[in-house]
Amino acid sequence: MTMLEIRGVHKRFGDLHVVQGVSFEVRKGEVVVIIGPSGSGKSTLLRCIKGLVEPDEGEVFLEGAPVTGRRRGIEKLRSQVGMVFQSFNLIPRLTVLHNVLLGRLGFKGVLPSMVFHFTRNERELALAALDRVGIGEQAWKPAGQLSGGQMQRVAIARTLMQDPPLILADEPVSNLDPVIAKSVLQHLVTICREDKRTVLLNLHAVELVRLVAERVIGMRDGVIVYDGELAGLSIDVLKRIYGEEYTA
């Protein structure tokens, strides 16, 4: 069954045509990695899918419901799409637990959101999410005291609090040490597979792609130049994506 459908999406910023007629589908429970050089349109595409950026042309559907070109119900649709960013977007002075609980704000009324009122069940869910990403013991520490790898684990736990069927991740480990990056990325994908969540993530490092991808989409200059299984990601394909200067 299809979770996500992209139909002919274009996005321009002035004279720059960042995404050019991109179309593909993602099945429920699939783990898909988008790769490509900087400026290939990967991040802009994810923002179009999330509804943070409106495409100039084309359509995005989440489980058959249109994300693009609508105002009514867009916030509810957005709540079904979790997003993990390159920057962790934590509030340093708040505890780790409270940062995770912020993932529930979209499900609460205005007044409970303003006063940070969370139920006992929500707190238990947040602690469980922290345990799943391996840092439950850090729950009461200010988020600003954590390492980069720990901060990204908190960001993942916060996204899990939305209970989204689809998670987008935009270069989620590019700021981390290579060893830590592998651990954090594997944690994210393993949890999503256990929960049968669909994952679409942007990565730049090919060695990380090989760790987690089932299917790879390669973008260059705003267009898809490869869409297939990980096994098909040959040196020739990688040169098509990254240019002739690419070396193994």
VENUR-V394464 format. One record per residue. N is the residue number from 1. RES is the residue in one small letter. PHI is phi as a letter, one per 40 degrees, with the letter a starting at -180 (NA if undefined). PSI is psi as a letter, one per 30 degrees, with the letter a starting at -180 (999 if undefined). Layout:
N,RES,PHI,PSI + N,RES,PHI,PSI
This chain:
1,m,NA,k + 2,t,c,k + 3,m,c,e + 4,l,b,k + 5,e,b,k + 6,i,b,k + 7,r,b,j + 8,g,f,h + 9,v,c,k + 10,h,b,k + 11,k,a,k + 12,r,b,k + 13,f,b,j + 14,g,g,b + 15,d,c,f + 16,l,c,j + 17,h,c,j + 18,v,c,e + 19,v,b,k + 20,q,b,j + 21,g,g,h + 22,v,c,k + 23,s,b,k + 24,f,a,l + 25,e,b,l + 26,v,b,k + 27,r,c,l + 28,k,d,k + 29,g,g,g + 30,e,c,k + 31,v,b,j + 32,v,b,k + 33,v,b,k + 34,i,c,k + 35,i,b,l + 36,g,i,l + 37,p,c,l + 38,s,d,k + 39,g,g,g + 40,s,c,f + 41,g,h,g + 42,k,c,e + 43,s,c,e + 44,t,c,e + 45,l,c,e + 46,l,c,e + 47,r,c,e + 48,c,c,e + 49,i,c,e + 50,k,c,f + 51,g,g,g + 52,l,c,f + 53,v,b,k + 54,e,c,k + 55,p,c,l + 56,d,c,e + 57,e,a,l + 58,g,g,l + 59,e,b,l + 60,v,b,k + 61,f,b,k + 62,l,b,j + 63,e,f,h + 64,g,g,f + 65,a,c,k + 66,p,c,k + 67,v,c,e + 68,t,c,l + 69,g,g,g + 70,r,b,l + 71,r,b,e + 72,r,c,k + 73,g,g,g + 74,i,c,e + 75,e,c,e + 76,k,c,e + 77,l,c,e + 78,r,c,e + 79,s,c,f + 80,q,c,f + 81,v,b,j + 82,g,c,l + 83,m,b,k + 84,v,b,k + 85,f,c,l + 86,q,c,e + 87,s,c,k + 88,f,c,f + 89,n,f,h + 90,l,c,l + 91,i,b,j + 92,p,d,e + 93,r,c,f + 94,l,c,l + 95,t,c,l + 96,v,d,e + 97,l,d,e + 98,h,c,e + 99,n,c,e + 100,v,c,e + 101,l,c,f + 102,l,c,f + 103,g,c,f + 104,r,c,f + 105,l,c,e + 106,g,c,f + 107,f,b,g + 108,k,b,l + 109,g,c,l + 110,v,c,e + 111,l,c,e + 112,p,d,e + 113,s,c,e + 114,m,c,e + 115,v,b,g + 116,f,f,h + 117,h,c,k + 118,f,b,k + 119,t,c,l + 120,r,c,e + 121,n,c,e + 122,e,c,e + 123,r,c,e + 124,e,c,e + 125,l,c,e + 126,a,c,e + 127,l,c,e + 128,a,c,e + 129,a,c,e + 130,l,c,e + 131,d,c,e + 132,r,c,e + 133,v,c,g + 134,g,g,g + 135,i,b,h + 136,g,d,f + 137,e,c,f + 138,q,c,g + 139,a,d,e + 140,w,b,g + 141,k,c,k + 142,p,d,k + 143,a,d,f + 144,g,c,f + 145,q,c,f + 146,l,c,l + 147,s,c,l + 148,g,d,e + 149,g,c,e + 150,q,c,e + 151,m,c,e + 152,q,c,e + 153,r,c,e + 154,v,c,e + 155,a,c,e + 156,i,c,e + 157,a,c,e + 158,r,c,e + 159,t,c,e + 160,l,c,f + 161,m,c,f + 162,q,c,f + 163,d,f,h + 164,p,c,k + 165,p,c,f + 166,l,b,k + 167,i,b,k + 168,l,b,k + 169,a,b,j + 170,d,b,j + 171,e,f,h + 172,p,c,f + 173,v,b,g + 174,s,c,f + 175,n,c,g + 176,l,b,l + 177,d,d,k + 178,p,d,e + 179,v,c,e + 180,i,c,e + 181,a,d,e + 182,k,c,e + 183,s,c,e + 184,v,c,e + 185,l,c,e + 186,q,c,e + 187,h,d,e + 188,l,d,e + 189,v,c,e + 190,t,c,e + 191,i,c,e + 192,c,c,e + 193,r,c,e + 194,e,d,e + 195,d,c,f + 196,k,g,h + 197,r,c,l + 198,t,c,k + 199,v,b,k + 200,l,b,j + 201,l,b,k + 202,n,c,k + 203,l,b,l + 204,h,b,e + 205,a,c,j + 206,v,c,e + 207,e,c,f + 208,l,c,e + 209,v,d,e + 210,r,c,f + 211,l,c,e + 212,v,b,f + 213,a,c,k + 214,e,c,e + 215,r,b,k + 216,v,b,k + 217,i,b,k + 218,g,b,k + 219,m,b,k + 220,r,a,k + 221,d,f,h + 222,g,g,g + 223,v,b,l + 224,i,c,k + 225,v,b,f + 226,y,a,k + 227,d,a,j + 228,g,a,a + 229,e,c,l + 230,l,d,e + 231,a,c,f + 232,g,c,g + 233,l,c,i + 234,s,c,l + 235,i,c,e + 236,d,c,e + 237,v,c,e + 238,l,c,e + 239,k,c,e + 240,r,c,e + 241,i,c,e + 242,y,b,f + 243,g,h,l + 244,e,c,f + 245,e,c,f + 246,y,c,k + 247,t,b,l + 248,a,c,999
